[in-house]
């Protein structure tokens, strides 16, 4: 994006006349077809020049049809006014210039300043060569091969090396369009300063913010105040502020960060995020959370100390997101809750793997192992693999649990509910038998391989794949120690009971965050013409 280059050209246009009469001397008449002398009503001497008038002041040439030169060293000029200095030409219909105060103004139906291939069109240009200030206040359009700039007001302060454009500023550079109410450019540091709500549109992204700076040398954009970014893949980013290297696609986001995928189904929230375009990856910290929205309004909330998302795209342009959750992972969903140290989510095969003391809860069931792996299809759980000391406990009452152990376990799901569990190797079960929802006996069984069948998340049937060693004990003769398999540990204190146990963050609507007073956002830019200015050259080109 060539913001700096176009603004520099705009400065040349605004400041082109700011150096007329830089040294103190009298105006000199170089030529006129006719010269007459007279006095005005105040008794001041007036020289009236007509026909091919040519005046010179400190290297600046002023041409016109008619001019009045007053004894106070002030001139008024009319008709085909041209001011020429150092290759810059300013044209208009009237000129008023005072060589003593070194202030002047060129006005007309079309006032045009031309510097090589850069052209400023307006109604009036004022300049003060003593203070080194030049301005237009009736709307101006600046065109150049590298872009165009339109604003209602333009000011250049040579001493401060600063240019300010105000009032419906529109800057076009290549395929980029920038809209703001105010834009300032600092020449010494080549920095564009956006001091009002700003809208930036490129073929690949749309960005809005309230304040910002663009450093031309480094390509760094720093913006703050309701930052909004929409990229080419329809992903949305919200934050309080951003540091964005547009050329290499590196961004750092600060405060109330929210990143949404193209389908608005997955959101990453936190107070700090780092984004890399190549490779596509996001890193979110400071109380981060991922929120996944389902069609049945059963959202899943997942938090960790650090969330990292790596993004790729399939042939259809759909987003494929893989994620790493690191340290203190907890999740809450209506049907399932979890806790572990770390988690990896593969977007390629929809596999979720949980590490280091992983726990899963679903209704009255708790699943634990050294490693838990879940495979999904069409965003629905279909299979789970429990590796290393797997254990399933199902609460019967406050002190009693159905239990299953084995070397390895595989679970099968339908509609996110467990329907079958296969325990392979040294299978053990403790099952509380009920009659009309009242526990009457306990079955303790050992079998090399076994399967449990569930309905509404409760064990309804046990099938033994090899000869079982089974004991049935009446409840009144049960020794509680016998009814507890090794590894039983109900960890309800780690279980999130609601989304508030995971995070207090909520998804923000874009309209509630992005407010751009005075900036109209359009898909296609309009041709903006300064008020009351008609460019005759454009008419000729149309003809």
ABEGO torsion letter per residue (X at the ends): XAAAAAAAAAAAAAAAAAABGABBBBBBBABBABBBBBBBAAGBBBBBBBEGBBBBBGGBBBBBABBBBBAAGBBBBBEGBBBBBGGBBBBBABBBBBAAAGBBBBBEABBBBBBEABBBBBABBBBBAAAGBBBBAAEBBBBBAAEBBBBABBBBBAAAGBBBBBGGBBBBBEABBBBBABBBBBAAAGBBBBABBBBBBBAABBBBBABBBBBAAAGBBBBBGGBBBBBAAGBBBBBABBBBBAAAGBBBBBEGBBBBBAAGABBBBEABBBBBAOBBBBBBBGGBBBBBBBAAGBBBBBBBABBBBBBBBBAAGBBBBBBBBBEGBBBBBAABBBBBABBBBBAAAGBBBBBGGBBBBBEABBBBBABBBBBBBGGBBABBBBBEGBBBBBBABAABBBBBBBABBBBBBBGGBBABBBBBEGBBBBBBBBBGGBBABBBBBBBABBBBBBBGGBBABBBBABBBBBBBBBAAABBAAAABBBGBBBBAAABBABAAAABABBBBBAAAABBBBGBBBBABBBBBBBBGBBBAAAAAAAX
